[in-house]
């Protein structure tokens, strides 16, 4: 992912937001805000044959404390044009490779309980359910539960 991908990355994110099952966010942030909330490393895009971005994955720190340096939270978003074509799986595989090469030992993800596609995708890539965070926040005025998943590296 490079800065030139910014508009396309935010467009894919906005599509995920509009779907209503991916995030508590209600609108895509500015690139500056998005960029500031994600690590500089472990940012990847999937490109269509025409060079357009059809998906992305990025990591955010879970804590500023040094003991959590090897633990990151990931976000993965795939545009409708890329769904069902292995884009999400390719992005997750690349994220696993990238993060493990850098010494990351735990990838975390939080997924709404009704987001069956994301839960299945993460499950296929070695993520396990740690638990459910009940009534974590409201989406559209309705309390939502969030499944906490993690993938532990062979590094540990």
N, C-alpha and C positions, 0 to 999 in steps of 0.2 A: 504494500500500500504506500502510495506517495501522495504528496499534497495535491497533485493534479486529479486524484481520485475523489477528492473531498465532496464535490457536488453529487457524484454518483453514489458514494457511500451513504450520504445523508438521504438521498432519494430512496435507496433500498431500506434504510432505517424508517423513513416516513411511511413506507408501504407496510412495514411490519407493525408500526404503531397503529395505523389505520385498521389493520386486521383485528385488533383488540384483544389478542391473546398472548402477546409477546412481552409487554412491558407496562409498567405503571405510567410511563411518560405519555403525554397527550399531544406533543409536537416535537419534531426533531429540533435539536439545539443548533446553535451556530457551530461552524467548524472549530472555532477557537475553544468553545466549551467542550465539544466532543473530544478534541485533541488533548485538552488538559486533563480529561478524566481517564485517559487510556495510556498505557505504557508505550514508550516509543518502539519497543521491540514487540514481536508477536502480533503484528498487524498484517493481515493477508487479505487479498481480494481474489475472487474467482472471475475470470473474464470469459465472455462469450466469444464465439468465432469472429465476431465483428469488432472485438476489443472492448465492448461495453462491460461494465461491472454488473455481475448477476448475483453477487454475494460477497460477504466479508465476515471475518472473524477477528476479534481483538481482545486483548487482556487488560484488566484493571487490577491495581493492587488491592488486596483485602485489608491491609493495614500498613501503616508507616513504620511499625516496629520491626527491627532487624530480624527477629526470630521468624517473621512471616515472609521473609524475602523469597522463599521458594513456593509460596502459595499465591495463586492469582485466580481471579474470577474471569470467566470468559463470556463473551457475547458472540452469537453467530446469527446472522440474518441472511436469508436467501430471497431474492426477488421472485415474484410469481413466475417469471419467464425461466427461472432456473430450477424450480421445484420439480421433484420427481426425476431428476437427471443426474443425481449423485453429487451435486454441488456442495450440499451441506456436509456430506461424508468426506469429500476431498478436502474441504476447509478444516474440518476437525482433525483429520489425519495429519495435515500440514502443521496445525497448531500443536498437536502432540509432539511431533518431531522437533519443531522449533523450540518449544518450551523445555523439553527434556534435554536438548543439546545445550541449553543455557542453565541447567541445574534446577529447574522448577520441578518440585516433587508432588505438588497437588494442584489440579485444576478444579475449580468449583463452578457451579452453575445454579442459578435459581430459576425455576420454571413454574408457571401457573399450572395448577392441577388439571385444567382443561386443555392444555396444549399437548395433545397426544403425539403429534408429529415430532415435536422437540424432545419429548421424553423418550420416544422410541429411537430417535437419532442418537441421542447421548448414550442410551443403553447399548446400542450396537458398537459403540466406541469405548466400552469399558467403564462408563460412569455408573456408579451405584447410588441408590437412594440412601441418604443419611437420615432424613426425616422430613416432616412437613411443618413449615412455619405457618401456624394457623392465624387467620385474620391479620396478615402482616400489613396490608394496606388496602385502600379502596381504589377500585377501577370502575369508573362510571357510577360512583355512589354505592357500589356493592363491595363488601369485604371479600378479599381474595386470599386463598391459601397458596403458599409457594412451596414447591418441592425443592429441597436442597439436595443437590447431587455432587459427587466428587469422583475424580479419577486420580488414583494414586499411581505414581510412577514406579517403575522397577528400580529407581534410584534409591528407594527406601526399603 
